[in-house]
Structures are given as C-alpha cells and as structure tokens.
Amino acid sequence: MKKIFLLLLVPILFGCEIQYDGNTKLVVKGAVVDENNNPISNKTVNLYVSRTAFTFPFLVYIPSETNYIGKTTTDNNGNYVMVFPEPSNFSEIIVETNDENNQLNNKQFRNINLSNFKNFEYDAPISKLFSKTNLTSLTINLNNVNPSNELLRIDFLGNIPNEIELINPLTENSPNSIQNFNVAKNQTVIAQYKTIDHSTNITSSHQANIIIDNSNTVNYTINY
C-alpha cells in the first residue's frame, strides 16, 4: 500500500512546478515614460512568473516559486515587446520596470493572468517613472474615533506612482492601521473612503483633501 501511495504522490510533486508550453508563445507589449509623459529609452523591463506556496494537508508543503523569464529594453519611443512560452500551474505574471541608476522609482504590474491576453497578446498599462527627488513619502494614520464605525475601503486619487499595481485587483480592500506610499510633490491627493456604522447599519462615503507640499514627508490622519 505504501508503494502505491508513493507512486501516486510522485506525479503530484512533479506537477507542482511551474511548467511551460514550448509551442505556445505569449506577447507582452508596453511603454515607459517619465512623470511628464516623455518616453524613456533604453530602460530595462523584466518578466517573472510566480506561484504562491500551498500545502497538501498532512502530506507535503510546496514552497513558493518565482521564475525569471527574461528581460528587454525600451526603444527610442519608450516601447518594449517581450515574447515568452505560455506558463501553467502559476499564480501571476509580473512585469517590472527597473531603474539601475536608482534615480527613478521602480514599477511593477502584478497579478496578470492568462485571461488578460487577447489573441496571445497583452497590452500592459504605461509605466510612469518618477524622479525620486520629486516624490514625498505620505503616511496615512487611520484613527477610529467611533467604535461603531468600520472602515470598509479607502482609495487615493492624484499623481501617485503606485510602484505596485494589481492588474486584477483583489476582491477585498482591507485598510491597514497605517498606510505609507510615495506621491508627487506640490499637489492635492484625494482620499475617498467608505465606512459602515454598525449601530445603524448605514454605509457612508467620505472624502478628504490632503495637501502635499515640497516636503520629503507628509503625515495625515483620517478620523472615522
């Protein structure tokens, strides 16, 4: 019986690695620009395929895996094209724009899946890279002043690099007690958020205007 169990387990283990169809090719296209929408040439773009860890209860633990598929560079117009074999048994495809000189912010498009490809091609959003000297570190403190209130979600609008952007957003937006991210200097960032008052079961929408000056750091508290 043990031999039969082991024979059944072996193909499961081998099937858990990210695999690729060598006959089917996928294409990712995109562009890289600066904060003023000028194309950036000769910029490195990397491609990864990742799989999250998972467990067969009481049997085996399969660790996470990230495969570096390759890289390319943008042309004189800031455009790039990457071709790679179609993966299977994976969690997400990641497109990353790097700045080797560390003068601009990096950019990742994550949670890309096969449904995003049309006729085997995916047109990625434009990667906008900001000069780090023109960025402010914004810290949001969420202060619950009414125990009956629950913060359901919060979104920020403005000139924001969004270094990590989910192509297929998660179904739930669970705000943390403190949020910290970079924003462009000298602007107004709008925070839109929803709360529910459990004592009345009423859901409300709110908006806060956050003034960003030329400082390197800004702290803002949202009371709800």
Beta strands, then each sheet from edge to edge (+ up, - down):
strand 1: 19-34
strand 2: 44-51
strand 3: 54-56
strand 4: 60-62
strand 5: 65-73
strand 6: 79-88
strand 7: 92-97
strand 8: 107-112
strand 9: 121-123
strand 10: 127-129
strand 11: 135-143
strand 12: 149-157
strand 13: 164-166
strand 14: 178-184
strand 15: 187-197
strand 16: 202-212
strand 17: 217-223
sheet 1: 6+ 1- 9-
sheet 2: 6+ 1- 10-
sheet 3: 5+ 2- 7+ 8- 13-
sheet 4: 3+ 4-
sheet 5: 14+ 11- 17-
sheet 6: 12+ 15- 16+
end
